[in-house]
């Protein structure tokens, strides 16, 4: 109704096409037309979907046996946004936007003509993009023509003529007769509606019709179109669509949760299925959100479909399918968990989109889908993992027989549950209630079996023991983890203690290492001190030994000196022929030195002082073995000493004619072991012109070889003092004086040794180095009577 002076809104003809693009899938547009026949205002029990050729045009027809449309209602159906549908009993209307017919029909083709028959009137309406384009309309125009029944008289009005002319000139029906003939075909239905869509939509790629009427004469298929991956070089991606998206017959079989309308596709009835009643191992779970007054039941079971991809969640809204086979829970993982499970729920609390192919993705939808996924996981765990696992749980997906077989009566359209033993393939094409073996439900007048939905919605129909076991296991795991944590903490505390102990040890080690050099130095000093003590002890021992040896040498020297004095006195007495005792006896002296000496020259040329020579000059003193000859000669007459040395050298160089005599004397001395004094006197008194020089030289030579005992004592005392002070004398170099003393001492030892050997050749006197010990032994064995005799 237009208000005076105010313009009405207009709808551009282009909107018909843009509005139809909301259907991305051709079968969703078909479902809009099926919904119109199913809704309570039409309440059709049967719907025929077919393909027809009318006047050379391929047409898609939808015919139902519903209540039909009066002209005013037909006009609202062809207009936008009008929806007067109301619920009738439990039958809830699906459409509520007032846009389903326009979007659906214009998605399938460019033009649609509607024939509707009621008991008192028949009507024809046209919604055509071709017509609007030909007349260059600025708004959408829908011509409508009506005939009254039973006379079939057209209402004669100016508008009626223009409408009839527009329909006949711009549709596939060319005159009124053809229109009436089409209406007469609905007469056998008494009431109903027929929608004919022509100028069908074609594929953009091939130019062929989008719907395939040739592949299956008993079905209308939606050919699969391969998607193109434009990120590569036109590489095709092969994705096999589920059967319900390809076959209109299959889609119609699951379109309604509880089918109440018989659908015939191309002359063959669609075997509709109640998904919730065609599953095996069926169980019901409950979704109880706080914002819902009534809980929602969710049925789970394993599919009996031969197609392995037909599993997932089936979501219905007011008995109409919105989402089919959505993968939730385990099914979204890339494994076999959840495979084959079908969940069925009627989510009337969610809001569907206007094309009825999805729900608005709001918080309610997200919460519901998450909860359904968890419940599907629980069902899988109980049936395939938990203690209630069946034999089928050990295998992958396979076709299972449903728990019960249900059949729909072709007369009353009610569902009857058949006893065990029946199979779907055993049922005839048309089945009626009287074929039911169950006598309680074998008549159309009897209502369907109650499902006890209210009782089932109180709680799940199965026990979720697996979840409890998981909770118990989780608790055990938590306890075990706590114990492990405690043990780890204890281990950590022990390790910390050990680390602290090691740190302390390291600190102590570092401190001790800092003292190591000092300790090493102290240890070295101790070792050095010990070595020094040992050296000092060894030096003390050596000093004691040397002192003892020195004392022995001194004692031996003194005794030799005494013996030499005694021998000198004895020789003096023998030589002088003195028979009385020496006046020195009164002075207490046993022996005294002779001022004169007699030298005996041996065969080897060595000269030994034996007895005094009375013919020798007075100034020639007897050489005393205890007095250093050098000091004596230097003190008395240095020049004479020098002269004696020169004479000795000369005598050694000249031949000695009287040497044989001396050799004979030496031989007689060796044989008699004691010298013959008489012969010695004669030998001595016998003049020898060449002997004086050699004798003098020999005497000088012997005097040079005599050791200086005072210097020897002084040297021994110095050595002893050095050892007591810890001074090392072994490595000290000898002075020239010390070397001379040492050489004279060695010469003295050789001379004494030679003397003893001459006196007693048969005895083994050893070497010159042993002369001291021999003299000591001789001193120990001196006969006192001999001494007294010498003294006398």
C-alpha positions in Angstrom: 0.0 0.0 0.0 1.6 3.2 -1.2 1.4 6.3 1.0 0.4 9.4 -0.8 3.3 11.5 -1.9 5.9 8.9 -0.8 7.7 6.7 -3.3 8.0 3.0 -2.9 11.3 1.2 -3.0 12.2 -0.6 -6.2 14.3 -3.7 -6.8 16.6 -3.8 -9.7 16.3 -6.7 -12.1 20.0 -7.4 -11.6 19.3 -8.2 -8.0 17.8 -11.5 -9.1 21.2 -12.7 -10.3 23.2 -11.2 -7.5 20.8 -12.6 -4.9 21.2 -16.1 -6.4 25.0 -16.2 -6.0 24.6 -16.9 -2.3 24.1 -20.5 -3.4 27.6 -21.7 -4.2 26.3 -25.3 -4.8 23.5 -26.1 -7.1 21.8 -28.7 -4.8 21.5 -26.0 -2.1 19.3 -24.1 -4.5 17.2 -27.2 -5.1 16.9 -27.7 -1.4 15.2 -24.2 -1.1 12.5 -25.3 -3.5 12.1 -28.6 -1.6 11.7 -26.7 1.7 8.9 -24.6 0.3 7.0 -27.8 -0.5 7.8 -29.3 2.9 6.8 -26.2 5.1 3.5 -26.3 7.0 1.8 -23.7 4.8 2.1 -26.1 1.8 2.4 -29.4 3.7 3.0 -31.5 0.6 3.3 -35.3 1.1 5.0 -35.9 -2.2 7.4 -34.0 -4.4 8.4 -34.9 -7.9 11.6 -33.6 -9.4 12.1 -34.2 -13.1 13.6 -32.9 -16.3 11.4 -32.0 -19.2 11.8 -30.6 -22.7 9.1 -27.9 -23.4 9.1 -26.2 -26.8 12.8 -27.1 -27.3 13.9 -25.9 -23.9 15.4 -28.2 -21.3 13.5 -27.5 -18.1 13.7 -28.6 -14.5 10.3 -29.1 -12.8 9.3 -29.4 -9.2 5.7 -30.7 -8.6 4.2 -31.2 -5.2 0.7 -32.2 -3.9 0.5 -29.4 -1.3 -2.2 -26.9 -0.5 -1.5 -24.7 -3.6 -1.3 -20.9 -3.7 -4.0 -18.3 -4.1 -3.0 -15.3 -6.3 -2.2 -13.0 -3.4 0.1 -15.6 -1.8 1.6 -16.4 -5.2 2.4 -12.7 -5.6 4.2 -12.6 -2.2 6.1 -15.7 -3.1 7.4 -14.0 -6.2 8.2 -10.9 -4.1 11.1 -10.4 -1.7 11.0 -10.7 2.1 7.5 -12.0 2.6 7.2 -14.9 5.0 3.9 -15.9 6.6 4.9 -19.4 7.6 3.8 -20.6 11.0 4.3 -23.9 12.9 1.6 -26.5 12.8 1.8 -28.8 15.7 5.4 -30.2 15.8 5.9 -29.2 12.2 8.2 -26.2 12.3 8.7 -24.1 9.1 12.1 -24.1 7.6 12.0 -20.9 5.6 11.7 -17.6 7.5 13.6 -15.1 5.4 11.1 -14.9 2.4 14.0 -15.3 -0.1 14.3 -19.0 -0.7 12.3 -19.3 -3.9 13.9 -16.3 -5.6 17.5 -17.2 -4.8 17.0 -20.9 -5.5 15.2 -20.6 -8.8 17.4 -17.9 -10.2 20.5 -19.9 -9.2 19.2 -22.9 -11.3 18.1 -20.8 -14.3 17.3 -17.4 -15.6 13.5 -17.9 -15.8 10.9 -19.6 -13.7 7.1 -20.0 -14.2 4.9 -21.1 -11.4 1.6 -23.1 -11.8 -0.6 -23.5 -8.7 -4.0 -25.0 -8.2 -6.4 -24.9 -5.4 -9.9 -26.1 -5.1 -11.4 -22.8 -6.3 -8.7 -21.0 -8.3 -5.8 -21.6 -10.5 -2.9 -19.2 -11.0 0.2 -18.7 -13.1 3.1 -16.4 -12.2 6.4 -15.5 -14.1 9.7 -14.5 -12.6 12.0 -14.0 -15.6 15.3 -12.2 -16.0 14.9 -12.6 -19.8 11.6 -10.8 -19.7 12.8 -8.0 -17.6 15.9 -7.5 -19.8 13.8 -7.5 -23.0 11.5 -4.8 -21.7 14.4 -3.0 -20.1 12.5 -2.9 -16.8 13.9 -0.7 -14.0 12.4 -2.8 -11.3 11.3 -6.4 -10.9 8.0 -7.1 -12.5 6.0 -10.4 -11.9 3.0 -10.9 -14.2 0.3 -13.2 -12.7 -2.8 -14.6 -14.3 -5.7 -16.4 -12.5 -8.6 -18.6 -13.4 -11.6 -19.5 -11.3 -12.7 -23.0 -10.8 -14.5 -25.2 -11.7 -15.4 -23.2 -14.8 -11.8 -22.2 -15.6 -12.8 -18.6 -16.4 -10.1 -16.0 -16.5 -10.9 -12.8 -14.6 -11.4 -10.1 -17.2 -9.5 -7.1 -16.1 -7.1 -4.8 -17.9 -4.3 -6.0 -15.6 -5.2 -9.6 -16.5 -4.8 -9.1 -20.2 -1.4 -7.4 -19.9 -0.2 -10.1 -17.6 -1.4 -12.9 -19.9 0.2 -11.1 -22.9 3.5 -10.8 -21.0 3.6 -14.4 -20.0 2.7 -15.7 -23.4 5.1 -13.5 -25.2 8.1 -14.0 -22.9 7.8 -17.6 -21.7 8.1 -21.1 -23.1 4.2 -21.2 -23.2 3.0 -19.2 -26.2 -0.8 -19.0 -25.5 -3.4 -19.4 -22.9 -4.3 -22.8 -24.1 -0.9 -24.2 -23.3 -1.1 -22.6 -19.9 -4.4 -24.2 -19.1 -3.2 -27.6 -20.4 -0.3 -27.4 -17.9 -2.8 -26.5 -15.1 -5.0 -29.4 -16.1 -2.1 -31.8 -15.4 -2.4 -30.8 -11.7 -6.1 -31.7 -11.7 -5.5 -35.3 -10.7 -3.6 -33.9 -7.6 -6.6 -31.7 -6.8 -4.2 -29.2 -5.2 -0.6 -28.6 -5.8 2.1 -26.4 -7.3 4.5 -26.9 -10.2 7.6 -24.8 -10.8 9.2 -24.9 -14.2 12.7 -23.5 -14.5 14.2 -23.0 -18.0 17.2 -21.3 -19.5 19.2 -23.4 -17.0 22.6 -22.3 -15.7 25.6 -23.5 -17.7 29.2 -24.0 -16.7 31.5 -21.2 -17.5 34.4 -23.5 -18.6 32.6 -26.0 -20.8 29.4 -24.3 -21.8 27.4 -27.4 -20.8 24.5 -27.4 -18.4 25.6 -27.3 -14.8 23.2 -30.2 -13.9 23.9 -33.5 -15.5 20.7 -35.2 -16.8 22.5 -37.7 -19.1 24.8 -39.7 -16.8 22.0 -41.3 -14.8 18.5 -41.4 -16.3 17.1 -41.9 -12.7 19.1 -39.2 -11.1 20.2 -35.6 -11.4 23.9 -35.2 -10.8 26.2 -32.3 -10.2 29.4 -33.0 -12.2 32.6 -32.8 -10.3 34.7 -29.8 -11.4 38.4 -30.1 -10.6 39.8 -27.1 -8.7 42.8 -25.3 -10.3 45.8 -24.5 -8.1 46.9 -21.2 -9.6 50.1 -21.1 -7.5 51.5 -23.7 -9.9 51.3 -24.2 -13.6 47.6 -25.1 -13.9 48.1 -28.3 -11.9 44.8 -30.0 -11.2 44.0 -31.0 -7.7 41.9 -34.2 -7.6 39.4 -34.0 -4.8 36.6 -36.6 -4.9 33.5 -35.0 -3.5 31.2 -37.0 -1.2 28.3 -38.8 -2.9 25.6 -36.5 -1.4 27.3 -33.5 -3.1 27.2 -35.3 -6.5 23.9 -37.1 -6.5 20.6 -35.3 -5.9 19.0 -38.6 -4.9 21.6 -39.2 -2.2 21.3 -35.6 -1.0 17.5 -35.9 -0.7 17.8 -39.1 1.3 19.6 -37.3 4.2 18.1 -33.8 3.7 15.7 -34.2 6.7 16.3 -35.6 10.1 12.8 -37.1 10.2 11.5 -37.3 6.6 7.8 -36.6 6.3 7.6 -36.1 2.6 8.1 -38.6 -0.2 10.5 -37.4 -2.9 10.6 -38.8 -6.4 13.5 -38.0 -8.6 13.0 -38.6 -12.3 10.3 -41.1 -11.7 12.0 -43.1 -8.9 11.3 -42.7 -5.2 14.2 -41.6 -3.0 14.9 -44.0 -0.2 15.1 -41.5 2.6 17.1 -42.4 5.7 16.8 -41.5 9.3 20.5 -41.2 10.0 20.1 -41.5 13.7 18.3 -44.8 13.3 20.6 -46.3 10.7 23.7 -46.6 12.8 25.4 -49.4 14.7 26.3 -49.4 18.4 24.1 -46.3 18.8 24.5 -44.3 22.0 23.1 -40.9 23.1 25.0 -38.2 24.9 23.7 -34.9 26.3 24.8 -31.3 25.7 23.7 -29.0 28.6 24.7 -25.4 28.1 23.8 -22.9 30.8 22.0 -20.7 28.3 19.6 -23.4 27.1 16.4 -24.3 28.9 16.4 -27.8 27.5 19.4 -30.1 27.0 20.3 -31.2 23.5 20.6 -34.9 22.6 23.5 -36.1 20.4 23.4 -39.6 19.0 26.7 -41.4 18.1 27.1 -44.6 16.2 29.2 -46.2 13.5 28.0 -45.7 9.9 26.5 -48.5 7.8 27.2 -46.6 4.6 29.4 -48.3 2.0 31.1 -45.0 1.3 34.1 -44.8 3.8 34.0 -41.0 3.8 30.4 -40.8 5.1 31.2 -40.1 8.7 31.3 -37.1 10.9 28.8 -34.8 12.5 25.3 -34.2 10.9 23.8 -30.9 12.1 20.1 -30.2 11.5 18.1 -27.1 12.1 14.3 -27.5 12.4 14.6 -31.0 10.8 16.6 -29.6 7.8 20.2 -30.6 7.1 22.6 -27.6 7.4 26.1 -29.2 7.9 26.8 -32.8 6.7 29.7 -35.0 7.8 31.7 -32.4 9.7 34.9 -33.8 11.1 35.2 -33.1 14.8 37.4 -34.3 17.7 39.7 -37.2 16.8 38.5 -37.1 13.2 40.4 -33.9 12.6 43.7 -35.7 13.3 45.8 -37.4 10.5 45.1 -40.9 11.8 42.4 -43.5 12.2 41.0 -42.2 15.5 37.3 -41.5 15.2 37.0 -43.0 11.7 33.4 -44.3 11.0 31.6 -42.4 13.8 28.5 -40.4 12.8 27.1 -37.9 15.2 23.5 -36.5 14.8 22.2 -33.4 16.5 19.4 -31.0 15.9 20.9 -27.6 16.8 17.8 -25.4 16.8 19.5 -23.0 19.2 22.0 -22.0 16.4 21.4 -19.4 13.7 21.6 -20.7 10.1 22.8 -18.5 7.2 20.2 -17.4 4.7 21.3 -20.0 2.2 20.8 -22.7 4.9 24.2 -24.3 4.2 26.0 -23.1 7.4 25.6 -21.6 10.8 26.7 -18.2 12.0 30.1 -18.7 13.6 29.3 -17.1 16.9 30.3 -18.1 20.5 27.4 -20.6 20.8 28.5 -22.4 17.6 32.1 -22.6 18.7 31.3 -23.8 22.2 28.9 -26.4 20.8 31.4 -27.8 18.2 34.1 -28.1 20.8 31.9 -29.9 23.2 30.6 -32.3 20.5 34.2 -33.1 19.6 35.0 -34.1 23.2 31.9 -36.2 23.4 32.8 -38.0 20.1 36.2 -38.7 21.6 34.6 -40.2 24.7 32.4 -42.4 22.5 35.4 -43.6 20.6 37.4 -44.3 23.7 34.6 -46.4 25.2 33.8 -48.3 22.0 37.3 -48.8 20.6 39.8 -48.2 23.3 38.2 -48.7 26.8 37.0 -51.9 28.5 33.8 -51.9 26.4 35.8 -52.4 23.2 34.0 -54.7 20.6 35.6 -57.0 18.2 35.3 -54.4 15.4 37.5 -52.1 17.4 40.6 -54.0 16.4 40.0 -53.4 12.7 39.7 -50.3 10.5 36.5 -49.0 9.1 34.2 -51.6 7.7 30.5 -51.7 6.8 28.5 -52.6 9.9 24.8 -53.6 10.1 22.6 -51.0 11.8 21.2 -51.8 15.2 17.6 -51.8 13.8 16.1 -51.6 10.4 13.4 -49.0 9.8 11.0 -48.7 6.8 8.7 -45.9 5.7 5.2 -46.5 4.7 4.4 -45.1 1.2 0.8 -44.4 2.3 1.0 -42.7 5.7 4.8 -41.9 5.5 5.3 -43.2 9.0 8.4 -45.1 10.1 8.2 -48.7 11.4 10.9 -50.6 13.1 11.3 -54.1 11.7 12.3 -57.1 13.7 15.8 -58.5 13.6 16.8 -60.5 10.5 15.5 -58.0 7.9 17.9 -56.3 5.5 17.5 -53.1 3.5 18.0 -55.0 0.3 15.1 -57.3 1.1 12.5 -54.5 1.2 10.3 -53.9 -1.9 10.3 -50.6 -3.8 7.0 -49.7 -2.2 6.5 -50.7 1.4 3.3 -50.3 3.5 2.4 -50.7 7.2 0.6 -54.0 6.7 3.9 -55.6 5.7 5.2 -55.1 9.2 5.5 -58.4 11.1 5.0 -56.5 14.3 1.2 -56.6 14.8 1.3 -53.6 17.1 2.5 -51.4 14.4 1.2 -52.9 11.1 -1.6 -50.3 10.4 -1.4 -46.8 9.1 -3.8 -45.6 11.9 -1.3 -46.5 14.6 1.2 -43.8 15.5 4.9 -44.3 15.3 6.8 -45.8 18.2 7.7 -43.3 20.9 11.4 -42.6 21.1 11.5 -41.6 24.8 13.5 -38.6 23.9 12.8 -36.8 27.2 14.1 -39.7 29.3 17.2 -40.1 27.1 18.1 -36.5 27.4 18.6 -36.7 31.2 22.0 -38.4 31.0 24.2 -40.4 28.5 22.9 -43.9 27.7 26.4 -45.4 28.3 28.9 -45.3 31.1 32.0 -43.3 30.4 34.4 -45.6 32.3 37.3 -44.8 30.1 37.1 -41.2 31.2 37.1 -42.2 34.8 40.0 -44.5 34.2 41.8 -41.7 32.5 41.1 -39.5 35.5 42.4 -42.2 37.9 45.4 -42.7 35.7 46.0 -39.0 35.5 45.8 -38.8 39.3 48.2 -41.7 39.5 50.5 -40.0 37.0 50.3 -36.8 39.0 51.1 -38.7 42.2 54.0 -40.5 40.4 55.2 -37.1 39.0 55.0 -35.6 42.5 57.0 -38.5 43.9 59.5 -38.1 41.0 59.7 -34.4 41.7 60.3 -35.1 45.4 63.0 -37.7 44.5 64.5 -35.2 42.1 64.4 -32.5 44.7 66.1 -34.9 47.2 68.7 -35.8 44.5 69.2 -32.2 43.8 69.6 -31.4 47.4 72.2 -34.2 47.7 73.9 -33.0 44.6 74.0 -29.5 46.0 75.5 -30.8 49.2 78.0 -32.8 47.2 78.8 -29.7 45.2 79.2 -27.6 48.3 81.5 -30.3 49.7 83.5 -30.4 46.5 83.6 -26.6 46.5 85.0 -26.7 50.0 87.5 -29.4 49.0 88.5 -27.3 46.0 88.9 -24.3 48.2 91.0 -26.3 50.7 92.9 -27.7 47.8 93.5 -24.2 46.4 94.6 -23.1 49.8 96.9 -26.1 50.2 98.2 -25.6 46.7 99.1 -22.1 47.7 101.1 -23.5 50.6 102.7 -26.2 48.4 105.7 -24.1 47.3 106.4 -23.2 50.9 106.0 -26.8 52.0 108.2 -27.9 49.1 110.8 -25.4 50.1 110.6 -26.5 53.8 110.8 -30.1 52.7 113.8 -29.4 50.5 115.4 -27.5 53.3 114.7 -30.4 55.6 116.1 -32.8 53.1 119.1 -30.5 52.6 119.6 -30.3 56.4 119.3 -34.1 56.7 121.9 -34.5 53.9 124.1 -32.0 55.6 123.7 -33.8 58.9 124.6 -37.0 57.1 127.6 -35.3 55.5 128.6 -33.8 58.8 128.3 -37.2 60.5 130.3 -38.7 57.6 132.8 -35.9 58.0 133.0 -36.5 61.7 133.6 -40.2 61.1 136.2 -39.4 58.4 137.8 -36.9 60.7 137.8 -39.5 63.6 139.3 -42.0 61.2 141.9 -39.5 59.9 142.6 -38.4 63.4 143.2 -42.0 64.5 145.3 -42.6 61.4 147.2 -39.4 62.1 147.8 -40.4 65.7 148.9 -43.8 64.5 151.3 -42.1 62.0 152.6 -39.8 64.6 153.1 -42.6 67.0 154.7 -44.6 64.3 156.9 -41.7 63.4 157.9 -41.1 67.0 158.7 -44.8 67.4 160.7 -44.8 64.2 162.5 -41.7 65.4 163.3 -43.5 68.7 164.4 -46.6 66.8 166.5 -44.5 64.5 168.1 -42.9 67.5 168.8 -46.3 69.0 170.2 -47.5 65.8 172.3 -44.5 65.5 173.7 -44.9 69.0 174.3 -48.6 68.4 176.1 -47.9 65.2 178.1 -45.2 66.9 179.2 -47.6 69.6 180.0 -50.3 67.1 181.9 -48.0 64.9 183.9 -46.3 67.7 184.4 -49.5 69.6 183.1 -48.0 72.7 182.6 -50.5 75.4 181.3 -48.3 78.1 177.9 -46.6 78.2 177.5 -43.3 76.7 177.6 -40.2 78.9 174.2 -39.4 77.5 172.8 -42.2 79.5 173.3 -40.2 82.6 171.3 -37.4 81.1 168.4 -39.8 80.6 168.7 -40.1 76.8 168.7 -43.5 75.2 169.9 -42.4 71.8 171.5 -39.4 70.2 172.1 -38.4 66.7 175.5 -39.0 65.1 177.2 -36.1 63.6 178.7 -38.4 61.0 177.0 -41.0 58.8 178.1 -44.0 56.6 176.0 -44.6 53.4 175.7 -48.0 51.8 175.0 -48.0 48.1 172.9 -50.9 47.0 173.0 -52.7 43.7 170.1 -50.7 42.3 172.1 -47.5 43.0 170.1 -46.3 46.0 172.1 -45.1 49.1 171.1 -46.0 52.6 172.6 -44.4 55.7 173.6 -47.3 58.0 176.5 -46.4 60.4 178.5 -43.3 61.2 181.7 -42.7 59.2 184.5 -41.6 61.5 186.7 -40.6 58.6 184.0 -38.2 57.4 184.3 -34.6 58.1 182.9 -33.3 61.4 180.5 -31.0 59.7 178.7 -33.9 58.1 175.8 -34.8 60.4 173.8 -37.9 60.5 170.6 -37.5 58.6 167.7 -37.7 61.1 164.6 -39.2 59.7 162.4 -37.1 62.0 164.0 -33.8 60.8 163.3 -32.1 57.5 166.6 -32.2 55.6 165.8 -29.1 53.7 165.3 -27.0 56.8 168.5 -28.5 58.4 170.6 -27.9 55.3 169.2 -24.5 54.7 169.8 -23.5 58.3 173.4 -24.8 58.5 174.8 -24.2 55.0 172.7 -23.4 52.1 175.7 -23.3 49.8 176.9 -26.7 50.8 173.5 -28.1 50.1 173.6 -26.7 46.7 177.1 -28.1 46.2 176.0 -31.5 47.3 173.2 -31.6 44.8 175.5 -30.7 42.0 178.1 -33.3 43.1 175.3 -35.9 43.3 174.2 -35.1 39.8 177.7 -35.4 38.5 178.4 -38.7 40.4 175.2 -40.1 38.9 176.3 -39.2 35.4 179.8 -40.7 35.8 180.5 -44.5 35.9 181.4 -45.9 39.4 184.3 -48.3 39.4 183.8 -49.2 43.0 180.3 -50.1 42.6 180.9 -53.8 42.5 182.4 -53.6 46.0 179.3 -51.9 47.2 177.2 -54.5 45.5 179.2 -57.3 47.2 178.7 -55.6 50.5 175.0 -55.4 49.8 174.9 -59.0 48.8 176.6 -60.1 52.0 174.2 -57.9 54.0 171.2 -59.6 52.3 172.6 -63.1 52.9 173.5 -62.5 56.6 170.3 -60.4 57.2 172.6 -58.4 59.6 175.6 -56.3 58.6 179.1 -57.6 59.3 180.6 -54.7 61.2 184.2 -55.7 60.7 183.9 -55.9 57.0 181.9 -52.7 57.0 184.8 -51.0 58.8 187.3 -52.3 56.4 185.1 -51.2 53.5 184.6 -47.9 55.0 188.3 -47.3 55.9 189.4 -48.3 52.4 189.9 -45.2 50.4 187.9 -44.8 47.2 188.8 -41.8 45.1 185.5 -41.8 43.1 183.3 -42.6 46.0 183.4 -39.4 47.9 181.5 -37.5 45.3 178.9 -40.2 44.8 178.7 -40.7 48.6 178.2 -37.1 49.2 175.6 -36.9 46.5 173.8 -40.0 47.8 173.8 -38.5 51.3 172.3 -35.3 50.0 169.8 -37.3 48.1 168.8 -39.3 51.2 168.7 -36.1 53.2 166.3 -34.6 50.6 164.1 -37.6 50.8 163.7 -37.5 54.6 160.3 -36.0 55.6 159.8 -33.0 57.8 157.6 -34.3 60.6 156.7 -30.9 62.0 155.3 -29.8 58.7 153.4 -33.2 58.4 151.9 -32.6 61.9 151.0 -29.1 61.0 149.3 -30.3 57.8 147.3 -33.0 59.7 146.2 -30.5 62.3 145.0 -28.1 59.6 143.0 -30.9 57.9 141.4 -31.8 61.2 140.5 -28.1 61.8 138.9 -27.9 58.4 136.8 -31.0 58.9 135.6 -29.8 62.3 134.5 -26.5 60.7 132.7 -28.4 58.0 135.0 -27.1 55.3 135.5 -29.4 52.3 139.2 -30.1 51.7 139.0 -32.8 49.1 138.3 -30.4 46.3 140.8 -27.8 47.4 144.0 -27.6 45.3 147.3 -28.4 47.0 149.9 -25.7 47.4 153.5 -26.2 46.1 154.8 -26.7 49.6 152.1 -29.3 50.4 153.0 -31.1 47.3 156.7 -31.1 48.2 155.9 -32.5 51.7 153.7 -35.2 50.2 156.4 -36.2 47.7 159.1 -36.4 50.5 156.8 -38.5 52.6 156.3 -40.9 49.8 160.1 -41.0 49.2 160.6 -41.7 52.8 158.1 -44.6 52.7 159.9 -46.1 49.7 163.4 -45.8 51.3 162.2 -47.4 54.6 160.5 -50.2 52.6 163.7 -50.7 50.6 165.8 -50.9 53.8 163.5 -53.5 55.3 163.5 -55.5 52.1 167.3 -55.5 52.1 167.5 -56.5 55.7 165.2 -59.5 55.3 164.5 -60.3 51.7 162.7 -63.6 52.5 159.9 -61.7 54.2 156.9 -60.2 52.4 156.9 -56.5 53.5 154.1 -55.4 51.1 154.2 -52.1 49.3 155.6 -48.7 50.4 152.1 -47.6 51.2 151.8 -50.2 54.0 155.1 -49.2 55.7 153.3 -47.3 58.5 151.3 -50.3 59.6 154.5 -52.5 59.4 156.4 -50.1 61.6 153.5 -50.0 64.1 153.5 -53.8 64.3 157.3 -53.8 64.7 156.9 -51.3 67.5 154.4 -53.5 69.3 156.8 -56.5 69.2 160.1 -54.8 70.4 161.8 -56.9 73.0 162.5 -55.0 76.2 165.7 -57.0 76.8 167.0 -55.8 73.5 166.2 -52.2 74.6 168.1 -52.8 77.9 171.0 -54.3 76.0 171.1 -51.3 73.7 171.0 -49.1 76.7 173.9 -50.9 78.3 
